[in-house]
Amino acid sequence: MEKIGRNDPCHCGSGKKYKNCHEKLSGGIETRQKGFVVGGIIVLLIILAIVMISIDSNTSKSSAPGPAPAGKVWSEAHGHWHDA
């Protein structure tokens, strides 16, 4: 069977070009759906990365890493020890 070109008349006899008739039904929708799935996965990965960075930055500066060294105080604003 010979491949139908995009600009050839459609095989169904509608008188339209194949690209404006059955090509949309045969492959265009599937390709578009794959694009949406890949795009959705990329968006979810970006959101996950942003959330992970946000969680990491919030937990690293919010509390002292342990007991205070002699003559030091913890600075919540800066996230490190200062001289008392």
C-alpha positions as a printed NumPy array, in Angstrom:
array([[  0.   ,   0.   ,   0.   ],
       [  1.347,   3.404,  -0.976],
       [  1.628,   6.107,   1.675],
       [ -0.84 ,   8.962,   1.338],
       [  0.776,  12.396,   1.125],
       [ -0.553,  15.302,   3.161],
       [ -1.672,  17.213,   0.067],
       [ -3.177,  14.199,  -1.741],
       [ -6.957,  13.836,  -1.856],
       [ -8.304,  11.968,   1.16 ],
       [ -9.008,   8.256,   0.693],
       [-12.519,   8.576,   2.128],
       [-13.799,  10.455,  -0.938],
       [-14.701,  13.699,   0.867],
       [-12.858,  15.784,  -1.713],
       [-10.699,  17.386,   0.993],
       [ -6.938,  17.114,   1.224],
       [ -5.776,  14.315,   3.517],
       [ -4.176,  16.834,   5.952],
       [ -7.555,  18.547,   6.446],
       [ -9.565,  15.344,   6.778],
       [ -8.273,  12.038,   8.163],
       [ -4.7  ,  13.02 ,   9.092],
       [ -6.062,  14.827,  12.14 ],
       [ -7.819,  11.649,  13.228],
       [ -4.937,   9.278,  12.547],
       [ -1.971,  10.881,  14.287],
       [ -2.46 ,  14.478,  15.246],
       [ -4.475,  13.855,  18.39 ],
       [ -2.109,  11.188,  19.714],
       [  0.903,  13.434,  19.17 ],
       [ -0.825,  16.323,  20.934],
       [ -1.74 ,  14.098,  23.898],
       [  1.87 ,  12.951,  24.225],
       [  2.948,  16.591,  24.236],
       [  0.522,  17.397,  27.048],
       [  1.738,  14.434,  29.093],
       [  5.41 ,  15.38 ,  28.665],
       [  4.633,  19.033,  29.413],
       [  2.686,  18.063,  32.523],
       [  5.552,  15.932,  33.806],
       [  8.009,  18.796,  33.274],
       [  5.738,  21.223,  35.148],
       [  5.364,  18.775,  38.051],
       [  9.138,  18.304,  38.273],
       [  9.687,  22.076,  38.36 ],
       [  7.079,  22.47 ,  41.118],
       [  8.675,  19.622,  43.087],
       [ 12.114,  21.238,  42.779],
       [ 10.765,  24.594,  44.011],
       [  9.064,  22.939,  46.989],
       [ 12.218,  20.982,  47.9  ],
       [ 14.364,  24.132,  47.741],
       [ 11.82 ,  26.008,  49.86 ],
       [ 11.718,  23.278,  52.506],
       [ 15.517,  23.047,  52.601],
       [ 16.   ,  26.805,  52.991],
       [ 13.326,  27.041,  55.714],
       [ 14.703,  24.24 ,  57.867],
       [ 18.378,  25.158,  57.646],
       [ 18.001,  28.667,  59.124],
       [ 15.112,  28.316,  61.55 ],
       [ 16.747,  26.632,  64.543],
       [ 20.138,  26.381,  66.188],
       [ 22.138,  23.317,  65.114],
       [ 22.828,  22.29 ,  68.713],
       [ 23.858,  23.642,  72.092],
       [ 25.333,  27.126,  72.071],
       [ 29.14 ,  27.364,  72.077],
       [ 30.634,  29.402,  74.919],
       [ 30.008,  33.14 ,  74.423],
       [ 27.758,  32.683,  71.351],
       [ 24.049,  33.259,  70.628],
       [ 22.009,  31.953,  67.715],
       [ 20.682,  34.531,  65.223],
       [ 17.343,  33.476,  63.682],
       [ 17.595,  36.255,  61.092],
       [ 21.038,  35.228,  59.83 ],
       [ 20.975,  31.503,  60.547],
       [ 24.361,  31.356,  62.336],
       [ 26.082,  32.028,  65.685],
       [ 27.044,  35.541,  66.848],
       [ 29.197,  36.715,  69.725],
       [ 27.136,  37.29 ,  72.869]])
